[in-house]
Amino acid sequence: MMFPKGGWELDETMKQAASREASEEAGVHGHVESNLGKWMYKSNKYNIFYEGIMFPLNVTEELSCWPEMEVRKRRWVSVAEAREGCQHDWMREALERLLARLRDQTSEA
């Protein structure tokens, strides 16, 4: 499992960068929600640490073609599968924060 991530350009906000990365890496569009927090993660490619800010995306559209579709597959999973697929503590923590936020929103409705 992977979470789309990457840097942002000087002419875009962090939310715009999150939206662009989701489109490029997962082939999805939607509404970027407020951030879940910041985490440090290690790049396997460059062997250095980065600070990542996680934004959930309320997906409204799945693209049939996207820039990285040959190297990244998109698959929707259950919460249990998502928990199992999280390879890093920061991924699990971001997922748990999202689930807590969704529970809070449901109880307020």
N, C-alpha and C positions, 0 to 999 in steps of 0.2 A: 504494500500500500504506500502511496505517496500523497503528499499534500502539495498542490501547485505552489511554487515559490520562486522568487527571483527579485532582482533589484527594480527600482523605479527610476524612470527617466526624469530629467529636470523639469520637463513640461507637464508632468502628471502628478496627481496626488497619490498617496499610498493606496487609497481605495481604488483609484483608476488602475494602478499597477496590479493590484490583486485581481481585478476583473480581467485585465489583459492576460495575466499569467494563467488564469483559469481557462480562458478561451484558447490560448496557445497550447497548453499542456493537456487539458482535459476535454476541450471542445464543447464547453458549456458557457452560456450567458445567463445573467440573472441580476438580482439586486444584492449588492454588497452590504452586509449588515455591520454594526459597530464591532470594533475589534475585541477579541477574546483575551488579549494580553501579548506579552513579549517573551520570547524564549531564545536562548542561545542554542545553536546546533552546529555540528561539525560537518563540513562539506567533504564527502568522500572523494570527490573529484580533485579538490585543491588542498585537502588536508589542513584546512584552517577553519576557525570558528566565525560564524555570522550571527547577528541578532535578527530574528524573524518576528514579525508582527502578524498574528493570525486574524483573518477576517472570514467569517462564514459567508457563504454565497447561497441565497435563496434562488435556486436554479429555475429558470423559466423557459429555457430553450436548450436542446441538445443538437449540436451541429453534426451533420453526416460526414463532413470533412473538416479537419483542423490541422494546423501546422505540424504537430508532433504525433499524429495518429499512427505513423509507422513504427514509432519507438515506444509509445505509451498507449495502453489499452484502457478504455473506460468501462467500468462495471459498477452498478449500484449494489450495495450490500446492506444487510441488516445491521443494527447497532452492535449485536454480538459479534458479527463478522468483522466489523470495523474495529472493535476493541481488540480482537484477536490479531488483526492485521497490523496494528500499530507497532512499529519496530523500535520506537524510541519513547522515552518517558515524556518528552515534550509533546509528542503526538497524542499520547493517552490523556495527558492533562488538558490539552486543547479540546479534545473530544468530550471529556467530562464537563468542562466549563460550558461547552455548547449545549450538552444535554441538560445541565442545570438551568441554563437560560431558557431553554424550550419548556422545561417543567414549570418554571416560574411564570412564563407567559401563559401557559395553559391554565394554571391555577388562578391567574388574575382575570381570565376571560369569563 
